[in-house]
Amino acid sequence: MSKQQEEQELHKFLRDVDEITSLIQGLNSSDLAVQEKAIADTEKRLGSTKEKEEERCKHGVDRTLINTRPSVKDVPNQEGLTNPEPFMAALEKDAKERARRRKKNEALANALKEQGNDAFSKGDFAAAVQKYTEGLEKLKDVPALYTNRAQAYIKLQEHEKAIHDCEWALRCDEKYLKAFFHMGKAYLALKQYSKARECYMKILEIDPHREKLCKDCLNQVDLAEKRQREEEEAAQEVESRRCRAVSVNQLLQKLDRPDENALFYVGGIRLLTDVVQGGTEQTLFRTNNGFSIINDNAVIRRAFCPEMPSPADVELSLSLLLLWEAICRGNEENQRLLLTHPFVNSQLPSLLLSEVSEIQEECLVLLSLYAQTEHGRSLLLRHLDLTKWLQTLISFVGVFDSRASHAMNLLTSLIVEEKFRIQCRIKLSTGVLPLFAQLLNSIKTVNQTALAQCIAIMGDLCADTVIRMQVAESQDGWQACLNLVDECWSGSKAARYPACLQAVLGLMVNCSLEPSLAIQELAEEISRRGMSLLSSQDGTVVTRAIGLLSRVLPASPAAVEEAVKQDLVKKMIGVLKVGGQITSGYAMKTLAVCSKSSRQAQKEIVKLDKKCSLLLKLLCSDDEAVAGNAAFCLGRCLEVPGTAMNLLGTDVVKTLLKLAGGDAQKDSVQENAAIAIGKLCAADARHASRLRELNGMAILSSSVKHVKGF
C-alpha cells in the first residue's frame, strides 16, 4: 500500500469514528426529533454500506430484466423503524466490540512503543523506527508513536520523514508540543530556518510556560543561520583569492605536517594568529579542519603535559592560547567546537594551575572571553566541571598582576548563572571558606583591589540560601571578617582600605540574614564593631553598619543593653530624621529591636522623641517594613507611664487603625498596629472613646483575632 493510500485510509477511519460517535449520541438523546433524525441517518449509512458491499461482490450485471416492482421482502419493516430498541442494541453491541478491539490494540501499540524506546536508548535507531511502525499498524491515531519515530528519523538523518510524522501527529492532536519541537529540529537540520522558528514560536503560543525552552531553540536557529552565512561569505573570499583567506588555508596545510620540532609549530601558529583578524578567517579556520589539525597534533599535545615544561613547550602553549582567543572572539560556533574538543576539554582547566604565570594569564583571558556572553557561559557550564573554580579563582587574590583582576572579573560574570552557584556549594565548606578566611586575615600581603572584589563576590553568592547558611555557620569566617574590620578601621574618620571595609560589611549584612550559632556567640563583638563604625564619614559604611546591627542585635539581649548604653537610641533617632530609605529602614528596625528587650531603650525613645512625633510620621511611611516596625516600637513605648497621655490630640488612633484595618498588606504590620491600639486604649480611656468615634471597634476586634496571645 502506498503512502498516499495509507493517508487516505487513516483519514477515512478518523472520519468514520466521528460520524459513528455522533450517531450514538443522537440515538441516546432525550429529544425525540434528534433521535428520529439519528435513526434516519443511521439507516441511510447502513444502506450505503450495504450497497457498497453488494457492488464489490457482484461479478456481472443482469440487463435482461428490470423489475420495477419491489418484492415484499424488500419492503422495510415499519414496526422496526418506529421501534429503535433492537437497532440500538445491535449498535451498542458493535460499539462494545470496537472498544474491546481498540483496548487490545492500545496494549499492543504501547508494548511496541516501549520496545522502540528501549532500542532508541541503546542507539539502535533503525530498530526503533521498525517498532514504532509496528505500533502504528496496530493503532494509527497515537501522536506519541509518530513523534517517537520522528525523533529516530532525525537521528538517522532522514529529516523529511521526521517532518511527515510530525504532521501526522498534529492531525491526531493539533496542540501536541513534541510534534512542533521535533519538526523544528528537522527543519533546522534541513537549514529551513524560518520554518524552524515557526515551530518553536507555535510551542510558545500554545504553552507560554515553555519560554526558556523556546528561547534556547530559537538561539540554536539563529546560531545555525549565522554559521551558514559566515561559511558562505568565507567561501566567496576564497574564490576571490583574497590574500588573508588564502593564507589561512596555506598555513593550516603547513601546520598539518607531523613530527616537526616545537618551534616550527610556534612560528606557524603565531603567523596564523596574525592572519585571523575577523569573522571570515575564523570561519575558514573552522571549515578547513583547523581544530583537528592543531589540537590533534602529538607535539602540540605534549607541550601541555610535562610537569616541568621546556621553554619551547611554554612558547608553544602560549602561542596556542593566543590562537584560541583569536579564533573564538565573537564567534559562537568556534567557541563551541573548541570547548567540545576532547583535548581542550581535558586540558583547559589544568592550565589555570600552571606554574607559568603567562600561561595562567592567557588561560584566564580565554575563559573571560567565554564568560562575557550568556551563550559562552552556558558552554562553560555544560562542558566543564566548575566545582573547584571558585576556590581556584579566589586564590589569585594573592598575586599583584593582571591575573587577579582577570580572575575576579571572570567570577563576577559566572556567579549570575544559577548552575554555577549550585556547583559552588559542593566545595564551599571544605575548600573555599578556609582559603577565604586566610585571605581576609592577610589584607596587608594580598592584592587589596582584588580582595575587595572577592569579598563582594562572596556577598553576592550569599543570595543563594544554601551558600548563605554555610557561610553564616563558619565561626572562622566571622572572626576573619571582624579582623578585617579592625585592620580597615581604627576609630578615625577615614578607613585605611575603604573598598574592602564596604565589601566586608555588605557580606556580613547578607550572612546575618541566616540565624546561626556563630552569630549568637559573636553577637557582642559584631555589635561593638558596628557601633564603632557609626562615626564614619562614609555613608555606605554607616548604612551597612546599621544594617548589621539591626540583624545581629536580636541574637543577644546582652549586646542590646551594651549598645543602648553607648547611645544607640539617640544615634538611630538622629539617622531617622535625615537618613535615606535604606538607612531609615535599618535604623527603624534597630530601634524596634532595642525597644523589644530594653526598658531603658523604651524610656530614651519617649524622652528623645517628644510626643512620639517621629514614630507617628514613620507610621505613614510608604515602606511597610518601616511602618510595621514603627508600630511595634510605639506599642513597646506605651509601656512607659505617661506616653499614652502625651499622644492625646494626635491622629495616632486613626493612623494605627488604617494599618490594622487592611491598608497594610503584611499580616505582621496589621498585628503590630492592632497591638499598639490595644495598649493605647488600655492606657488611657480617651483613646478608646476616639476609637469608638471612628467606628473602629469592629476593625480592632477582627485584627485582634489574628494576634497570637493577645
C-alpha positions as CSV (number, residue, x, y, z in Angstrom):
1,M,0.0,0.0,0.0
2,S,1.4,3.4,-1.0
3,K,1.8,6.3,1.5
4,Q,-1.0,8.2,-0.2
5,Q,-3.3,5.2,0.3
6,E,-2.3,4.9,3.9
7,E,-3.1,8.6,4.5
8,Q,-6.5,8.3,2.8
9,E,-7.3,5.2,4.9
10,L,-6.4,6.9,8.1
11,H,-8.5,10.0,7.2
12,K,-11.4,7.7,6.4
13,F,-11.0,5.8,9.7
14,L,-11.0,9.0,11.8
15,R,-14.0,10.4,9.9
16,D,-16.0,7.2,10.4
17,V,-15.2,7.3,14.1
18,D,-16.5,10.8,14.4
19,E,-19.7,10.0,12.4
20,I,-20.5,6.9,14.5
21,T,-19.9,8.7,17.7
22,S,-22.3,11.4,16.6
23,L,-25.0,8.9,15.6
24,I,-24.7,7.1,19.0
25,Q,-25.1,10.4,20.8
26,G,-28.2,11.2,18.7
27,L,-29.8,7.8,19.3
28,N,-29.4,8.2,23.1
29,S,-30.8,11.7,23.0
30,S,-33.9,12.5,25.1
31,D,-35.1,14.8,22.3
32,L,-37.4,12.8,20.1
33,A,-36.7,14.9,17.0
34,V,-32.9,14.4,17.4
35,Q,-33.5,10.7,17.9
36,E,-35.6,10.2,14.8
37,K,-33.0,12.1,12.7
38,A,-30.3,9.9,14.1
39,I,-32.3,6.8,13.2
40,A,-32.8,8.1,9.6
41,D,-29.1,8.9,9.3
42,T,-28.1,5.5,10.6
43,E,-30.4,3.7,8.2
44,K,-29.0,5.8,5.4
45,R,-25.4,5.0,6.4
46,L,-26.2,1.2,6.8
47,G,-27.9,1.2,3.4
48,S,-25.0,2.9,1.8
49,T,-22.6,0.4,3.4
50,K,-24.7,-2.5,2.2
51,E,-24.8,-1.1,-1.4
52,K,-21.1,-0.7,-1.5
53,E,-20.6,-4.3,-0.2
54,E,-23.0,-5.7,-2.8
55,E,-21.3,-3.7,-5.5
56,R,-17.9,-5.2,-4.5
57,C,-19.4,-8.8,-4.5
58,K,-21.1,-8.5,-8.0
59,H,-19.4,-10.3,-10.9
60,G,-21.8,-9.0,-13.5
61,V,-25.0,-7.2,-14.2
62,D,-28.1,-8.9,-15.5
63,R,-29.6,-6.5,-18.0
64,T,-32.3,-8.9,-19.4
65,L,-35.0,-7.9,-16.9
66,I,-35.7,-4.7,-14.9
67,N,-38.1,-5.4,-12.1
68,T,-39.8,-2.1,-11.2
69,R,-42.0,-3.6,-8.5
70,P,-40.2,-4.4,-5.3
71,S,-40.9,-7.7,-3.7
72,V,-42.5,-7.9,-0.3
73,K,-39.3,-8.9,1.4
74,D,-37.6,-5.7,0.2
75,V,-40.2,-3.5,1.9
76,P,-38.7,-2.2,5.1
77,N,-40.3,-3.4,8.4
78,Q,-42.3,-0.3,9.5
79,E,-42.5,-1.7,13.0
80,G,-38.7,-1.9,13.3
81,L,-38.4,1.6,12.1
82,T,-40.7,3.0,14.7
83,N,-39.1,1.0,17.4
84,P,-35.3,1.7,17.6
85,E,-34.5,-0.5,20.5
86,P,-33.4,-3.6,18.6
87,F,-31.2,-1.4,16.3
88,M,-29.7,0.5,19.3
89,A,-29.0,-2.8,21.0
90,A,-27.1,-4.0,17.9
91,L,-25.3,-0.8,17.6
92,E,-24.3,-0.8,21.2
93,K,-23.0,-4.4,20.8
94,D,-21.0,-3.3,17.8
95,A,-19.6,-0.3,19.8
96,K,-18.5,-2.6,22.7
97,E,-16.8,-4.9,20.3
98,R,-15.0,-2.0,18.7
99,A,-13.9,-0.7,22.2
100,R,-12.7,-4.2,23.1
101,R,-10.6,-4.4,19.9
102,R,-9.2,-0.9,20.5
103,K,-8.2,-1.7,24.0
104,K,-6.4,-4.7,22.8
105,N,-4.7,-2.7,20.1
106,E,-3.7,0.0,22.5
107,A,-2.0,-2.5,24.7
108,L,-0.1,-3.9,21.7
109,A,0.8,-0.5,20.5
110,N,2.1,0.6,23.9
111,A,4.2,-2.5,24.2
112,L,5.7,-1.9,20.8
113,K,6.3,1.8,21.7
114,E,8.3,0.7,24.8
115,Q,10.3,-1.7,22.7
116,G,11.0,1.2,20.3
117,N,12.1,3.4,23.3
118,D,14.4,0.7,24.5
119,A,16.0,0.4,21.1
120,F,16.3,4.2,20.8
121,S,18.1,4.4,24.2
122,K,20.6,1.8,23.0
123,G,21.3,3.8,19.9
124,D,19.7,1.3,17.5
125,F,17.6,3.9,15.7
126,A,16.6,1.7,12.8
127,A,15.2,-0.9,15.1
128,A,13.3,1.8,17.0
129,V,11.7,3.0,13.7
130,Q,10.6,-0.6,13.0
131,K,9.0,-1.0,16.4
132,Y,7.2,2.4,16.2
133,T,6.0,1.5,12.7
134,E,4.6,-1.8,14.0
135,G,2.8,0.1,16.8
136,L,1.2,2.4,14.3
137,E,-0.1,-0.6,12.3
138,K,-2.0,-1.5,15.5
139,L,-3.2,2.0,16.2
140,K,-2.9,4.9,13.8
141,D,-4.1,7.8,16.0
142,V,-1.4,7.8,18.7
143,P,0.6,11.0,18.3
144,A,3.5,9.8,20.6
145,L,4.2,6.9,18.2
146,Y,4.6,9.4,15.3
147,T,6.9,11.8,17.3
148,N,9.0,9.0,18.7
149,R,9.5,7.7,15.2
150,A,10.3,11.2,14.0
151,Q,12.9,11.5,16.7
152,A,14.5,8.3,15.5
153,Y,14.4,9.5,11.8
154,I,16.2,12.7,12.9
155,K,19.0,10.5,14.4
156,L,19.1,8.7,11.1
157,Q,19.4,12.0,9.2
158,E,16.0,11.3,7.5
159,H,14.6,14.7,8.2
160,E,11.8,14.8,5.6
161,K,10.3,11.6,7.1
162,A,10.5,13.1,10.5
163,I,8.6,16.2,9.3
164,H,6.0,13.9,7.7
165,D,5.5,12.0,11.0
166,C,5.2,15.2,13.0
167,E,2.5,16.4,10.6
168,W,0.5,13.2,11.2
169,A,0.9,13.6,15.0
170,L,-0.6,17.1,14.7
171,R,-3.5,15.7,12.7
172,C,-4.2,13.5,15.7
173,D,-3.7,16.3,18.2
174,E,-3.2,19.9,16.8
175,K,-1.6,21.1,20.1
176,Y,0.9,18.2,20.5
177,L,4.0,20.1,21.6
178,K,6.5,17.3,20.9
179,A,5.4,17.4,17.2
180,F,6.3,21.0,16.9
181,F,9.6,20.5,18.8
182,H,10.9,17.6,16.6
183,M,9.6,19.3,13.4
184,G,11.6,22.4,14.4
185,K,14.7,20.2,14.8
186,A,14.2,18.6,11.4
187,Y,13.6,21.9,9.7
188,L,16.8,23.2,11.4
189,A,18.8,20.3,10.1
190,L,17.5,21.0,6.6
191,K,18.5,24.7,7.0
192,Q,14.9,25.8,6.6
193,Y,15.3,28.4,9.4
194,S,12.1,30.3,9.1
195,K,10.0,27.1,9.3
196,A,12.0,26.0,12.3
197,R,11.3,29.3,14.0
198,E,7.6,29.0,13.3
199,C,7.5,25.6,15.0
200,Y,9.2,26.9,18.2
201,M,7.0,30.0,18.2
202,K,4.0,27.8,18.0
203,I,5.1,26.0,21.1
204,L,5.3,29.3,22.9
205,E,1.9,30.2,21.6
206,I,0.3,27.0,23.0
207,D,2.2,27.0,26.3
208,P,3.7,30.3,27.4
209,H,5.4,28.5,30.3
210,R,7.9,26.9,27.8
211,E,9.6,30.3,27.2
212,K,13.0,29.1,28.3
213,L,12.9,26.0,26.0
214,C,11.7,28.2,23.1
215,K,14.4,30.8,23.7
216,D,17.1,28.1,23.7
217,C,15.7,26.6,20.5
218,L,15.4,29.9,18.7
219,N,19.0,30.7,19.8
220,Q,20.1,27.5,18.1
221,V,18.3,28.5,14.9
222,D,20.0,31.9,15.0
223,L,23.4,30.4,15.5
224,A,23.0,27.9,12.8
225,E,21.8,30.6,10.3
226,K,24.7,32.8,11.3
227,R,27.2,29.9,10.9
228,Q,25.8,29.2,7.4
229,R,26.1,32.8,6.4
230,E,29.7,33.0,7.7
231,E,30.7,29.9,5.8
232,E,29.1,31.2,2.5
233,E,30.9,34.5,2.9
234,A,34.2,32.7,3.7
235,A,33.8,30.5,0.6
236,Q,33.3,33.7,-1.5
237,E,36.5,35.1,-0.1
238,V,38.4,32.0,-1.1
239,E,37.0,32.1,-4.6
240,S,38.0,35.7,-5.0
241,R,41.6,34.7,-3.9
242,R,41.7,37.3,-1.0
243,C,45.2,37.2,0.5
244,R,44.2,36.5,4.1
245,A,41.7,33.8,3.1
246,V,44.3,32.0,1.1
247,S,46.9,32.4,3.9
248,V,44.7,30.6,6.4
249,N,44.4,27.6,4.1
250,Q,48.2,27.6,3.3
251,L,49.2,27.9,7.0
252,L,46.9,25.1,8.1
253,Q,48.3,22.9,5.4
254,K,51.9,23.5,6.7
255,L,50.8,23.0,10.3
256,D,49.3,19.6,9.3
257,R,52.9,18.3,8.9
258,P,53.5,15.8,11.8
259,D,56.6,15.4,14.0
260,E,58.2,18.8,13.4
261,N,60.0,20.5,16.4
262,A,58.0,22.6,18.8
263,L,59.5,25.9,17.5
264,F,58.3,25.1,14.0
265,Y,54.7,25.0,15.2
266,V,55.2,28.1,17.4
267,G,56.1,30.1,14.3
268,G,53.3,28.7,12.2
269,I,50.7,29.3,14.9
270,R,51.8,32.8,15.5
271,L,51.6,33.6,11.8
272,L,48.1,32.1,11.7
273,T,47.1,34.2,14.7
274,D,48.2,37.3,13.0
275,V,46.2,36.4,9.9
276,V,43.0,35.8,11.8
277,Q,41.6,39.3,12.0
278,G,37.9,38.7,11.7
279,G,34.9,36.5,11.0
280,T,36.0,35.3,7.6
281,E,39.3,34.0,8.8
282,Q,37.7,32.5,11.9
283,T,35.2,30.6,9.7
284,L,37.9,29.4,7.3
285,F,39.9,28.0,10.2
286,R,36.8,26.0,11.2
287,T,35.8,24.9,7.7
288,N,39.4,23.8,6.9
289,N,39.5,21.5,9.9
290,G,41.8,23.8,11.9
291,F,40.7,22.5,15.3
292,S,41.7,18.9,14.5
293,I,44.9,19.8,12.6
294,I,46.2,21.7,15.6
295,N,44.6,20.1,18.6
296,D,45.3,16.6,17.5
297,N,49.0,17.2,16.8
298,A,51.1,15.0,19.0
299,V,53.9,17.6,19.5
300,I,51.4,20.3,20.5
301,R,49.6,18.0,22.9
302,R,52.8,17.1,24.6
303,A,53.5,20.8,25.3
304,F,50.6,20.9,27.8
305,C,51.5,17.7,29.6
306,P,55.0,17.8,31.2
307,E,55.3,18.9,34.9
308,M,58.4,20.9,34.1
309,P,57.8,22.3,30.6
310,S,60.8,23.4,28.5
311,P,61.0,27.0,27.2
312,A,59.9,25.7,23.8
313,D,56.8,24.0,25.3
314,V,55.9,27.2,27.2
315,E,56.1,29.2,23.9
316,L,54.0,26.6,22.1
317,S,51.4,26.7,24.9
318,L,51.2,30.5,24.9
319,S,51.0,30.7,21.1
320,L,48.2,28.2,21.0
321,L,46.2,30.0,23.7
322,L,46.6,33.3,21.8
323,L,45.3,31.5,18.6
324,W,42.3,30.1,20.5
325,E,41.5,33.7,21.7
326,A,41.7,35.0,18.1
327,I,39.5,32.3,16.5
328,C,36.9,32.4,19.3
329,R,36.5,36.1,19.9
330,G,32.9,36.9,19.0
331,N,32.4,33.5,17.2
332,E,29.9,31.3,19.0
333,E,30.4,28.3,16.8
334,N,34.2,28.3,17.2
335,Q,33.7,28.6,20.9
336,R,31.5,25.5,20.9
337,L,33.9,23.5,18.8
338,L,36.9,24.4,20.9
339,L,35.3,23.6,24.2
340,T,33.9,20.3,23.0
341,H,37.2,19.1,21.6
342,P,38.3,16.3,23.9
343,F,41.9,17.5,24.3
344,V,40.9,21.1,25.1
345,N,38.1,20.0,27.4
346,S,40.5,17.9,29.5
347,Q,43.5,20.3,29.5
348,L,42.0,23.8,29.7
349,P,41.1,23.7,33.4
350,S,44.5,22.4,34.3
351,L,46.1,25.4,32.7
352,L,44.7,27.6,35.4
353,L,47.0,25.7,37.8
354,S,50.1,26.0,35.6
355,E,53.4,27.1,37.2
356,V,53.9,29.6,34.4
357,S,52.2,32.9,35.2
358,E,51.9,33.8,31.5
359,I,50.0,30.6,30.7
360,Q,47.7,31.3,33.6
361,E,47.0,34.8,32.4
362,E,46.2,33.8,28.8
363,C,44.0,31.0,30.0
364,L,42.1,33.5,32.2
365,V,41.7,35.8,29.2
366,L,40.3,33.0,27.1
367,L,37.9,31.9,29.8
368,S,36.8,35.5,30.3
369,L,36.1,35.8,26.6
370,Y,33.5,32.9,27.1
371,A,32.1,34.5,30.2
372,Q,31.2,37.7,28.5
373,T,28.0,36.3,26.9
374,E,25.2,34.1,28.1
375,H,25.9,31.6,25.3
376,G,29.6,31.4,26.3
377,R,28.8,30.9,30.0
378,S,26.3,28.1,29.1
379,L,29.1,26.4,27.1
380,L,31.4,26.6,30.1
381,L,28.8,25.2,32.5
382,R,27.7,22.5,30.1
383,H,31.1,21.2,29.1
384,L,33.5,21.8,32.1
385,D,33.5,20.8,35.7
386,L,33.4,24.1,37.6
387,T,33.1,22.7,41.1
388,K,36.6,23.8,42.1
389,W,36.7,27.0,40.1
390,L,35.6,29.3,42.9
391,Q,38.5,28.1,45.1
392,T,40.9,28.3,42.2
393,L,39.9,31.8,41.1
394,I,39.9,33.4,44.5
395,S,43.4,32.2,45.1
396,F,44.5,34.8,42.5
397,V,43.8,37.5,45.1
398,G,47.3,36.7,46.4
399,V,49.0,37.9,43.2
400,F,49.7,41.5,42.2
401,D,49.5,41.4,38.4
402,S,46.6,41.4,35.9
403,R,45.8,37.7,36.7
404,A,44.0,38.9,39.9
405,S,41.6,41.3,38.0
406,H,41.0,38.7,35.2
407,A,40.1,36.1,37.8
408,M,37.7,38.4,39.7
409,N,36.1,39.6,36.5
410,L,35.6,36.0,35.4
411,L,34.0,35.1,38.7
412,T,31.7,38.2,38.6
413,S,30.4,37.0,35.2
414,L,29.9,33.4,36.3
415,I,28.0,34.0,39.6
416,V,25.0,35.3,37.7
417,E,24.4,31.8,36.5
418,E,22.4,29.6,38.9
419,K,24.1,26.4,37.7
420,F,27.5,27.9,38.7
421,R,26.2,28.9,42.1
422,I,24.9,25.3,42.6
423,Q,28.3,23.9,41.7
424,C,30.0,26.4,44.2
425,R,28.1,24.8,47.1
426,I,29.9,21.5,46.7
427,K,33.4,22.6,47.8
428,L,32.4,25.7,49.8
429,S,32.9,24.5,53.4
430,T,35.9,22.3,52.8
431,G,37.9,24.3,50.2
432,V,36.6,27.8,49.7
433,L,35.8,29.1,53.2
434,P,39.2,28.2,54.8
435,L,41.0,29.9,51.9
436,F,38.7,32.9,52.0
437,A,39.3,33.4,55.8
438,Q,43.0,33.2,55.2
439,L,42.8,35.9,52.6
440,L,40.7,38.1,54.9
441,N,43.4,37.7,57.6
442,S,46.1,38.7,55.2
443,I,45.0,42.0,53.8
444,K,48.4,43.6,54.1
445,T,50.0,40.9,51.9
446,V,47.4,40.4,49.2
447,N,46.0,42.5,46.3
448,Q,43.6,44.8,48.1
449,T,41.7,45.8,45.0
450,A,41.2,42.1,44.1
451,L,40.3,41.3,47.7
452,A,37.5,43.9,47.7
453,Q,36.1,42.3,44.5
454,C,36.4,38.8,46.0
455,I,34.5,39.8,49.2
456,A,31.8,41.5,47.1
457,I,31.5,38.3,45.0
458,M,31.1,36.2,48.2
459,G,28.4,38.6,49.3
460,D,26.6,38.2,46.1
461,L,26.9,34.4,46.3
462,C,25.1,34.6,49.7
463,A,21.9,35.4,47.9
464,D,21.9,31.7,47.4
465,T,20.3,30.3,50.6
466,V,22.4,27.1,50.8
467,I,25.6,29.1,50.4
468,R,24.5,31.8,52.9
469,M,23.8,29.1,55.5
470,Q,27.2,27.6,55.1
471,V,29.0,31.0,55.3
472,A,26.8,32.1,58.3
473,E,27.8,28.9,60.2
474,S,31.5,29.5,59.8
475,Q,32.9,30.9,63.0
476,D,36.3,31.2,61.5
477,G,34.8,33.2,58.6
478,W,33.0,35.6,61.0
479,Q,36.2,36.1,63.0
480,A,38.2,36.8,59.9
481,C,35.6,39.4,58.9
482,L,36.0,41.1,62.3
483,N,39.8,41.0,62.0
484,L,39.5,42.7,58.6
485,V,37.2,45.4,60.0
486,D,39.9,46.1,62.7
487,E,42.5,46.4,60.0
488,C,40.4,48.8,58.0
489,W,39.0,50.9,60.9
490,S,40.9,52.2,63.9
491,G,38.2,54.7,65.1
492,S,39.3,57.6,62.9
493,K,37.1,59.3,60.4
494,A,38.5,57.6,57.4
495,A,39.2,53.9,56.7
496,R,42.5,52.5,55.6
497,Y,41.1,50.2,52.9
498,P,37.6,51.7,52.3
499,A,36.6,49.4,49.4
500,C,37.5,46.3,51.5
501,L,35.6,47.7,54.5
502,Q,32.4,48.4,52.5
503,A,32.6,45.0,50.9
504,V,33.1,43.0,54.1
505,L,30.2,44.9,55.8
506,G,28.0,44.0,52.9
507,L,29.0,40.4,53.2
508,M,28.3,40.4,57.0
509,V,24.9,42.0,56.5
510,N,23.9,39.4,53.9
511,C,25.2,36.5,56.1
512,S,23.4,37.8,59.2
513,L,20.0,37.1,57.4
514,E,20.6,33.5,58.4
515,P,20.4,32.7,62.2
516,S,23.4,30.7,63.3
517,L,25.3,29.6,66.4
518,A,28.3,31.5,65.3
519,I,26.3,34.8,65.2
520,Q,24.9,34.2,68.7
521,E,28.4,33.6,70.1
522,L,29.9,36.6,68.4
523,A,27.0,39.0,68.6
524,E,28.5,41.3,71.2
525,E,31.8,41.6,69.3
526,I,30.0,42.2,66.0
527,S,27.8,44.9,67.5
528,R,30.8,46.6,69.0
529,R,32.3,46.9,65.6
530,G,29.1,48.2,64.2
531,M,28.7,50.8,66.9
532,S,32.3,52.0,66.3
533,L,31.6,52.4,62.6
534,L,28.7,54.8,63.2
535,S,31.2,57.6,63.5
536,S,32.4,57.1,59.9
537,Q,32.0,59.9,57.4
538,D,31.4,57.2,54.7
539,G,27.6,57.0,54.2
540,T,27.9,53.5,52.7
541,V,29.8,52.3,55.8
542,V,27.3,53.8,58.2
543,T,24.3,52.3,56.3
544,R,25.8,48.9,56.3
545,A,26.9,49.1,59.9
546,I,23.3,50.0,60.9
547,G,22.0,47.1,58.8
548,L,24.4,44.8,60.6
549,L,23.3,46.0,64.0
550,S,19.6,45.5,63.0
551,R,20.2,41.8,62.2
552,V,22.7,40.8,64.8
553,L,21.3,42.5,68.0
554,P,18.2,40.2,68.1
555,A,20.5,37.3,68.7
556,S,21.8,38.8,72.0
557,P,19.9,40.8,74.7
558,A,23.3,41.5,76.3
559,A,24.5,43.1,73.1
560,V,21.4,45.2,73.0
561,E,22.0,46.5,76.6
562,E,25.6,47.3,75.8
563,A,24.6,49.2,72.6
564,V,21.9,51.2,74.4
565,K,24.4,52.3,77.0
566,Q,26.5,53.6,74.1
567,D,23.7,55.9,73.0
568,L,22.5,53.7,70.1
569,V,18.9,55.0,70.5
570,K,20.0,58.6,70.2
571,K,22.1,57.8,67.1
572,M,19.2,55.9,65.4
573,I,16.7,58.7,66.0
574,G,19.2,61.1,64.5
575,V,19.6,58.9,61.5
576,L,15.8,58.6,61.1
577,K,15.5,62.3,60.9
578,V,17.9,62.7,58.0
579,G,18.5,59.2,56.6
580,G,17.6,57.8,53.2
581,Q,15.2,55.0,52.5
582,I,17.6,52.1,53.1
583,T,19.3,53.6,56.1
584,S,16.0,54.6,57.7
585,G,14.7,51.0,57.2
586,Y,17.7,49.6,59.0
587,A,17.6,52.3,61.7
588,M,13.8,51.8,62.4
589,K,14.3,48.0,62.8
590,T,17.3,48.6,65.1
591,L,15.1,50.9,67.3
592,A,12.3,48.2,67.3
593,V,14.9,45.5,68.4
594,C,16.1,47.8,71.2
595,S,12.6,48.6,72.4
596,K,11.7,44.9,72.5
597,S,14.3,43.8,75.1
598,S,15.4,47.0,76.8
599,R,13.3,49.1,79.2
600,Q,16.0,51.7,79.1
601,A,15.6,52.0,75.3
602,Q,11.9,52.5,75.6
603,K,12.4,55.4,78.1
604,E,15.0,57.0,75.9
605,I,12.8,56.8,72.8
606,V,9.9,58.5,74.7
607,K,12.3,61.1,76.1
608,L,14.1,62.0,72.8
609,D,11.0,61.8,70.6
610,K,8.6,64.4,72.1
611,K,5.0,63.2,71.7
612,C,6.4,60.4,69.6
613,S,6.2,62.7,66.6
614,L,8.9,60.9,64.7
615,L,7.2,57.5,65.2
616,L,3.9,58.9,64.1
617,K,5.5,60.2,60.9
618,L,7.1,56.8,60.3
619,L,3.7,55.1,60.7
620,C,2.7,56.8,57.4
621,S,5.8,55.6,55.6
622,D,5.3,54.0,52.1
623,D,7.7,51.3,53.2
624,E,5.6,48.8,55.1
625,A,8.6,47.4,57.0
626,V,9.3,50.9,58.4
627,A,5.6,51.4,59.3
628,G,5.4,48.0,60.9
629,N,8.5,48.5,63.0
630,A,7.3,52.0,64.0
631,A,4.0,50.5,65.2
632,F,5.9,47.8,67.1
633,C,8.2,50.3,68.7
634,L,5.2,52.6,69.6
635,G,3.5,49.6,71.2
636,R,6.5,49.0,73.4
637,C,7.0,52.6,74.3
638,L,3.3,52.8,75.5
639,E,4.5,50.6,78.4
640,V,6.3,53.8,79.7
641,P,3.9,55.7,82.0
642,G,2.6,58.9,80.5
643,T,3.2,58.0,76.9
644,A,-0.4,57.4,76.0
645,M,-1.5,60.7,77.6
646,N,1.2,62.6,75.5
647,L,-0.5,61.2,72.4
648,L,-3.9,62.8,73.1
649,G,-4.9,65.2,70.4
650,T,-2.9,63.4,67.7
651,D,-4.1,61.2,64.9
652,V,-2.4,58.2,66.3
653,V,-5.6,56.1,66.7
654,K,-6.7,56.9,63.1
655,T,-3.3,56.2,61.7
656,L,-2.9,52.9,63.5
657,L,-6.5,51.9,62.6
658,K,-5.7,52.3,58.9
659,L,-2.8,49.9,59.3
660,A,-4.7,47.4,61.3
661,G,-7.8,47.6,59.1
662,G,-6.1,46.5,55.9
663,D,-4.2,49.4,54.4
664,A,-1.1,47.3,55.2
665,Q,-0.6,44.2,53.1
666,K,1.6,42.3,55.5
667,D,-0.1,40.5,58.4
668,S,2.7,41.4,60.8
669,V,2.2,45.1,60.2
670,Q,-1.5,44.8,60.9
671,E,-0.8,42.8,64.1
672,N,1.7,45.4,65.3
673,A,-0.8,48.2,64.7
674,A,-3.6,46.3,66.4
675,I,-1.5,45.6,69.5
676,A,-0.5,49.3,69.6
677,I,-4.1,50.4,69.5
678,G,-5.0,47.9,72.3
679,K,-2.2,49.2,74.5
680,L,-3.2,52.8,73.7
681,C,-6.8,52.2,74.7
682,A,-5.9,50.2,77.8
683,A,-3.5,53.0,79.0
684,D,-6.0,55.9,78.5
685,A,-9.8,55.5,78.1
686,R,-9.9,58.7,76.0
687,H,-8.2,56.8,73.2
688,A,-10.9,54.1,73.4
689,S,-13.5,56.8,73.0
690,R,-11.7,58.1,70.0
691,L,-11.7,54.6,68.6
692,R,-15.4,54.3,69.0
693,E,-15.9,57.6,67.3
694,L,-14.1,56.2,64.3
695,N,-16.2,53.0,64.4
696,G,-13.0,51.1,64.9
697,M,-14.0,48.5,67.5
698,A,-15.1,46.0,64.8
699,I,-11.8,46.5,62.9
700,L,-9.8,46.1,66.0
701,S,-11.7,43.0,67.1
702,S,-11.1,41.5,63.7
703,S,-7.4,42.2,63.8
704,V,-7.0,41.0,67.4
705,K,-8.3,37.6,66.4
706,H,-5.2,37.1,64.4
707,V,-2.8,38.2,67.1
708,K,-1.2,35.3,69.0
709,G,-1.6,35.5,72.7
710,F,-3.4,38.8,72.7
